[in-house]
């Protein structure tokens, strides 16, 4: 992590022109901000883990992107943003890879990557139907130089990652026993030290949404608490807000983002168990995953659509 955060090759632009009053954040460089191929989804930051656990003491933000075109051999990537200077963020894209079945090579990860969080040195990526993929941020690879579309080892044993200088290999996964939940977003509940997953469902005519929010307890090393290899959820909630893109919980309080597509602004929804929810327009379309920084009391999210992309921290997250 330290090497990558010192070896950035893109410049972001800090902005106060965010969809929410009092928010802070940044916009990607021109190419990433307008890309119709790569769409940003998940977001997390150093606030989600213990200082130094990831092999760096730099302030960082991480964002996942998927190849919407489906034509790339690259598949899915994570952007590591050096946020030491919020006025001048810099970043580098890292390709996500996984082992082939025989374990002798590796291939690109192909996932929507709708949610992202970090616990200990583990990076968790929500994979819609498969559950949660796990990566170790102390295990980044530097690949062979040169422009190429190849992902994997060549005949000379050199590693390639579709031209990306760094690759992050998958080290494990958590797969649901019942294949009935969509893992659309993911975050950390700091108050209960839990991993939180949210489910996306489209609005159904005449029927209220019935999306789930599920929590699992975390061990001190960032792994899920399990017995006999099975991690059982500590609780499950149902929410009635369709198109939930991101979710945070702090005890009985919840914060969600909902999206109505590219032409209408999304919303942030705050609620407590047993109380009516409060929904506020974000003023921008396509809010995605959520991540909570308890030190600054900000809920971080981002907008996904080309030409209107920003990563921003919303103040007073649970108020």
Buried (B, 14 or more C-beta within 10 A) or exposed (E): BEEBBEBBEBEBBBBEEBBBEEBBBBBBBEEBBEBEBBBBBBBBBBBBBEEEBBBBBBBBBBBBBBBBEEEBBBBBBBBBBBBEEBEEBBBBBBBBBBEEEEEEEBBBBBBBBBBBBBBBBBBBBBBBEBBBBBBBBEBBBEBBEEEBEBBBBEEEEEBBBBBBBBBBBBBEBBEBEEEEBBBBBBBBBBBBBBBBBBBBBEEEEEEEBEBBBBBBBBEEEBBBBEEEEEBEBBEEBEBEBBBBBBBBBBEEBBBBBBBBEEEEBBBBBBBBEEEEEEEEEBEBBBBBBBBBBBEEBBBBBBBBBBEBBBBBBBBEBBE
